[in-house]
Amino acid sequence: MQKMNPDEEIALLRDALDHISRIANAARQPTKRLDWISLRAREALRGVSWNREYLPEPKKASMEEVHDLRGTILMLVKACESDNLTAISAAVEEARSQHPSLLRKIDGV
């Protein structure tokens, strides 16, 4: 591989950070971690040094949170299997209240 001059290397790295930020922002299912990745890339492009106090990494889900999510998924599956629209609607609203970052409302839906 041919060695780049510093200006080319900087341009390449800036382009990669911009691409990472755009891809993270365009995710079908936004998450705190993708939001963090996008913000971290944008801050680097602006020349802001990373500071753990200013931009701490998002926490990983605990086993309790994973079990809560599994319970919510089971509730949604059972509601869908019932073919009862009222039950399905209630289950979706309950799931949204329990996991707002995962089940964001979409305009008009």
N, C-alpha and C positions, 0 to 999 in steps of 0.2 A: 504494500500500500504506500502511495506517495505521501510524503509529509506535507501538510498544509502550512501556509504562512499563518501567523496569529490572527490576522483580520478574517481570513477565510474560516478558520476554526471558530472564532467568536460568532460569525454569521451563522455557521452551521448549528452551533449550540443554541443560539437565540431562536432559530427556526424550530429546533426540536422542542424547546420549552414552550414556544407558542403553540405548536402542534399538540403537545401533551395537554395544555390548558384547554384548547378547543375540543379535543376528544373527550376529556373529562366532563366538560360542560354539556356536551351533546349526548351524554349517556341516556339510554332509554329509561333506566331506573336510577335516578340520582341518589347518592348516598352521602353521608357525612365525610367518608374517606375520599370520595371523588371530588367533593367540594374542596376538601383540604388540599388535595393534589393540584387542583386547578389554581387555587389561591397561592399555593407555594410556588408554582411555576410563574404566575403573574408577578408576584413579589420579586422573584429573582430577575425577571426581565426589567423590572423597574430599578434594580440595583439595591434592593433591600436585603440585608443579611438576615438569615433565619435566626429566630430567637424563640426558644422553647416556651418562654412565658407569654410572648406575643402570639405565637401561632403553634400551640401544642398539638401533637399528633392526636387524632381521634382515638378513643378507647375502643378496644375490641369488645365484642359482645360477650357477656358472661354466660355461663352454662344456664343460669336461671332465665336470662333473656332468650336464649335459644329454646328452652323448654316452653316459655310463654309463647313464642312465635309458632312452635309446633302445635300447641294447643289451639291457637287462633286459626291455623291452617286447617286443622281437623274440624273445627267449628264451621268454617266456610265450606269445606267439602261436604259435611253432613247436610248443611242447609241447601247446597246445590243438588244433592241427591234427593232431597225431599220434593223438588220441583215446585215448592211453595214460594212464590215471589215475595210475599211478606217476610217469610223466614230468611230468605236470601238477602233482602234489603236490610233487615235488622242485623244479620250476621256481618254484612259489609260495614255498616255503621259502627258496630261494636269493634270490629277489627281496626277501623280507622281511628277510633278513639284510643285503642290500646297501642297502636303502632303508627302514629301520624307521619313519621318520616318515611315509612315504607309504602304507605297507602295514601299518597297525596291525592286530593280531589283534582280532577281535570275540569277545566272550564266547560260548562254545559253538560257534564256527566255526573 
